[in-house]
Amino acid sequence: MNSTDTPQAPQPVEGDRRRWFALAIVMTAAFMDLVDVTIVNIAIPSIRRDEGATFSQIQWITAGYALAFAAGLVTGGRLGDIHGRKRVFLIGIGGFTLASALCGFAVNPEMLVASRILQGAMAALMVPQVLSIVHATFPPHERGKVFGLFGAIVGLGAVSGPLLGALLTEWNLFGLEWRPIFLINLPVGIAGLVLGSRFITESKAPRALKLDLVGVALVTLGLLMLIYPLTRGRELGWPLWGYVSMAGALVVFGALVAYERVKGARDGSPLIELSLFKVKSFAAGIAVQTVFGVGLGVFFLVWTLYMQEGLGWSALRAGLTGVPFSVAVSAAAGMSVQLLVPRYGRKVLQAGALVMAVGVLLYIWESERYGMGITSWQMALPLVVMGVGMGLIVAPLTDAVLSEVPREHAGSASGLINTVQQMGNALGLGLVSVVFFGVIDERLAPAEVGPAFADGFQHALGYVAAVMGAIFLLMFALPKRPAQHVEGAGEAPVAVEKERELVA
């Protein structure tokens, strides 16, 4: 059936009790995805030791997921609009569960990387449907209560992800080492698949856009040509083909722009709506999202390696150390949206960038001052400062970027914002080989590992502080008074991705 012939989705029925079961199912799936973002980071050192993974492979365990998620996010949303959100959600949660099993039973690092890429692709099918299903299931006056529940899920996911990963790794259930961090998704996913098929009501968009598979292919190819040489270059001695590949990525992105212009003129359904970049605040916001994603990608992987590989801390201690950061992000995010942005507008986001930069610089200073004897309590202050800064940014940023976008393009714009943030994250993970591993000698005596990782951590955080400074300057192009809410097609993907950012 052509997307233009798709019947109007049925209106939510207030008396239907099944909608609350449907809500529980999609919220559980969203929570599973949110936790999976952080649960893997804390187990990375254990995976490296147990599987003998190289540093480039551990980068791809996280970057592969982010890249697959980014490349498939817009396509996943459109597949739901065209073929039915319930159907695509069930395919996504089923595939995510299967990929989790493949991750848990991976026999070598290569299989784990491939399974993580599949997991990210399945998340790209599952996640965009969550809020769309809520919109199709609940009448407008009940959605405020539902979004409040989603806020609680964000807070729970922010704290429980690292702790759950640490506990499952430390407990070594059935001698499986780190594998339960993936296998825990199996019973949850199977239950979601069975119950979702029974309780979720099918819905489609009345006029869904066509898929732009060529656009997706060009974006993915360009990113692979850029990120793969970055992650492998150091190990291979920076060969010539790596530089050729990275230069070729620019050609591919140029071809993408040309193709999207042609496709937009031909059928009005490009992956990237190029006219959006004529809106100054949107173009600047895309730059902010991308650069912010790069900074977060660098920080979280390097931070985990510093605590566990450099300082020799257990996964549990590392997970507990991150709790003040998670709590600060959640608290500041709530204050930012409800109290500060309505009064002070753009200045709140800029203050967040500066506060986060101060936290990063404070962390560098403490790491250098206390050296290998630094404690979790000494890390608490810079982590709280960084968390407050991040919370001031992530919650209102999307609305600020979208505030001057024409309403008819809200869906395309929000999908693009979410996509570039994930792409930036994947690029940041690739850059870890340059800004962190690039300053660490490959042949270290055991006694030299800790100090070398501490030096690499401080070096990488210098780049993160510079990223925050760049974000502060880019934010001058955002509206002084961002809109508090964007109605229409963009609402669902915006809300879902905000949750992912809060626990990134």
Secondary structure in CASP SS format (residue, H / E / C, confidence):
PFRMAT SS
TARGET T0000
AUTHOR 0000-0000-0000
METHOD secondary structure of the structure
MODEL  1
M C 1.00
N C 1.00
S H 1.00
T H 1.00
D H 1.00
T C 1.00
P C 1.00
Q C 1.00
A C 1.00
P C 1.00
Q C 1.00
P C 1.00
V C 1.00
E C 1.00
G C 1.00
D C 1.00
R C 1.00
R H 1.00
R H 1.00
W H 1.00
F H 1.00
A H 1.00
L H 1.00
A H 1.00
I H 1.00
V H 1.00
M H 1.00
T H 1.00
A H 1.00
A H 1.00
F H 1.00
M H 1.00
D H 1.00
L H 1.00
V H 1.00
D H 1.00
V H 1.00
T H 1.00
I H 1.00
V H 1.00
N H 1.00
I H 1.00
A H 1.00
I H 1.00
P H 1.00
S H 1.00
I H 1.00
R H 1.00
R H 1.00
D H 1.00
E H 1.00
G C 1.00
A C 1.00
T C 1.00
F H 1.00
S H 1.00
Q H 1.00
I H 1.00
Q H 1.00
W H 1.00
I H 1.00
T H 1.00
A H 1.00
G H 1.00
Y H 1.00
A H 1.00
L H 1.00
A H 1.00
F H 1.00
A H 1.00
A H 1.00
G H 1.00
L H 1.00
V H 1.00
T H 1.00
G H 1.00
G H 1.00
R H 1.00
L H 1.00
G H 1.00
D H 1.00
I H 1.00
H H 1.00
G C 1.00
R H 1.00
K H 1.00
R H 1.00
V H 1.00
F H 1.00
L H 1.00
I H 1.00
G H 1.00
I H 1.00
G H 1.00
G H 1.00
F H 1.00
T H 1.00
L H 1.00
A H 1.00
S H 1.00
A H 1.00
L H 1.00
C H 1.00
G H 1.00
F C 1.00
A C 1.00
V C 1.00
N C 1.00
P H 1.00
E H 1.00
M H 1.00
L H 1.00
V H 1.00
A H 1.00
S H 1.00
R H 1.00
I H 1.00
L H 1.00
Q H 1.00
G H 1.00
A H 1.00
M H 1.00
A H 1.00
A H 1.00
L H 1.00
M H 1.00
V H 1.00
P H 1.00
Q H 1.00
V H 1.00
L H 1.00
S H 1.00
I H 1.00
V H 1.00
H H 1.00
A H 1.00
T H 1.00
F C 1.00
P C 1.00
P H 1.00
H H 1.00
E H 1.00
R H 1.00
G H 1.00
K H 1.00
V H 1.00
F H 1.00
G H 1.00
L H 1.00
F H 1.00
G H 1.00
A H 1.00
I H 1.00
V H 1.00
G H 1.00
L H 1.00
G H 1.00
A H 1.00
V H 1.00
S H 1.00
G H 1.00
P H 1.00
L H 1.00
L H 1.00
G H 1.00
A H 1.00
L H 1.00
L H 1.00
T H 1.00
E H 1.00
W H 1.00
N C 1.00
L H 1.00
F H 1.00
G H 1.00
L C 1.00
E C 1.00
W C 1.00
R C 1.00
P H 1.00
I H 1.00
F H 1.00
L H 1.00
I C 1.00
N H 1.00
L H 1.00
P H 1.00
V H 1.00
G H 1.00
I H 1.00
A H 1.00
G H 1.00
L H 1.00
V H 1.00
L H 1.00
G H 1.00
S H 1.00
R H 1.00
F H 1.00
I C 1.00
T C 1.00
E C 1.00
S C 1.00
K C 1.00
A C 1.00
P C 1.00
R C 1.00
A C 1.00
L C 1.00
K C 1.00
L C 1.00
D C 1.00
L H 1.00
V H 1.00
G H 1.00
V H 1.00
A H 1.00
L H 1.00
V H 1.00
T H 1.00
L H 1.00
G H 1.00
L H 1.00
L H 1.00
M H 1.00
L H 1.00
I H 1.00
Y H 1.00
P H 1.00
L H 1.00
T H 1.00
R H 1.00
G H 1.00
R C 1.00
E C 1.00
L C 1.00
G C 1.00
W C 1.00
P C 1.00
L H 1.00
W H 1.00
G H 1.00
Y H 1.00
V H 1.00
S H 1.00
M H 1.00
A H 1.00
G H 1.00
A H 1.00
L H 1.00
V H 1.00
V H 1.00
F H 1.00
G H 1.00
A H 1.00
L H 1.00
V H 1.00
A H 1.00
Y H 1.00
E H 1.00
R H 1.00
V H 1.00
K H 1.00
G H 1.00
A H 1.00
R H 1.00
D H 1.00
G C 1.00
S C 1.00
P C 1.00
L C 1.00
I C 1.00
E C 1.00
L H 1.00
S H 1.00
L H 1.00
F H 1.00
K H 1.00
V C 1.00
K H 1.00
S H 1.00
F H 1.00
A H 1.00
A H 1.00
G H 1.00
I H 1.00
A H 1.00
V H 1.00
Q H 1.00
T H 1.00
V H 1.00
F H 1.00
G H 1.00
V H 1.00
G H 1.00
L H 1.00
G H 1.00
V H 1.00
F H 1.00
F H 1.00
L H 1.00
V H 1.00
W H 1.00
T H 1.00
L H 1.00
Y H 1.00
M H 1.00
Q H 1.00
E H 1.00
G H 1.00
L C 1.00
G C 1.00
W C 1.00
S C 1.00
A H 1.00
L H 1.00
R H 1.00
A H 1.00
G H 1.00
L H 1.00
T H 1.00
G C 1.00
V H 1.00
P H 1.00
F H 1.00
S H 1.00
V H 1.00
A H 1.00
V H 1.00
S H 1.00
A H 1.00
A H 1.00
A H 1.00
G H 1.00
M H 1.00
S H 1.00
V H 1.00
Q H 1.00
L H 1.00
L H 1.00
V H 1.00
P H 1.00
R H 1.00
Y H 1.00
G C 1.00
R H 1.00
K H 1.00
V H 1.00
L H 1.00
Q H 1.00
A H 1.00
G H 1.00
A H 1.00
L H 1.00
V H 1.00
M H 1.00
A H 1.00
V H 1.00
G H 1.00
V H 1.00
L H 1.00
L H 1.00
Y H 1.00
I H 1.00
W H 1.00
E H 1.00
S H 1.00
E H 1.00
R H 1.00
Y H 1.00
G H 1.00
M H 1.00
G H 1.00
I C 1.00
T C 1.00
S H 1.00
W H 1.00
Q H 1.00
M H 1.00
A H 1.00
L H 1.00
P H 1.00
L H 1.00
V H 1.00
V H 1.00
M H 1.00
G H 1.00
V H 1.00
G H 1.00
M H 1.00
G H 1.00
L H 1.00
I H 1.00
V H 1.00
A H 1.00
P H 1.00
L H 1.00
T H 1.00
D H 1.00
A H 1.00
V H 1.00
L H 1.00
S C 1.00
E C 1.00
V C 1.00
P C 1.00
R H 1.00
E H 1.00
H H 1.00
A H 1.00
G H 1.00
S H 1.00
A H 1.00
S H 1.00
G H 1.00
L H 1.00
I H 1.00
N H 1.00
T H 1.00
V H 1.00
Q H 1.00
Q H 1.00
M H 1.00
G H 1.00
N H 1.00
A H 1.00
L H 1.00
G H 1.00
L H 1.00
G H 1.00
L H 1.00
V H 1.00
S H 1.00
V H 1.00
V H 1.00
F C 1.00
F H 1.00
G H 1.00
V H 1.00
I C 1.00
D C 1.00
E C 1.00
R C 1.00
L C 1.00
A C 1.00
P H 1.00
A H 1.00
E H 1.00
V H 1.00
G H 1.00
P H 1.00
A H 1.00
F H 1.00
A H 1.00
D H 1.00
G H 1.00
F H 1.00
Q H 1.00
H H 1.00
A H 1.00
L H 1.00
G H 1.00
Y H 1.00
V H 1.00
A H 1.00
A H 1.00
V H 1.00
M H 1.00
G H 1.00
A H 1.00
I H 1.00
F H 1.00
L H 1.00
L H 1.00
M H 1.00
F H 1.00
A H 1.00
L C 1.00
P C 1.00
K C 1.00
R C 1.00
P C 1.00
A C 1.00
Q C 1.00
H C 1.00
V C 1.00
E C 1.00
G C 1.00
A C 1.00
G C 1.00
E H 1.00
A H 1.00
P H 1.00
V H 1.00
A H 1.00
V H 1.00
E H 1.00
K H 1.00
E H 1.00
R H 1.00
E H 1.00
L H 1.00
V C 1.00
A C 1.00
END
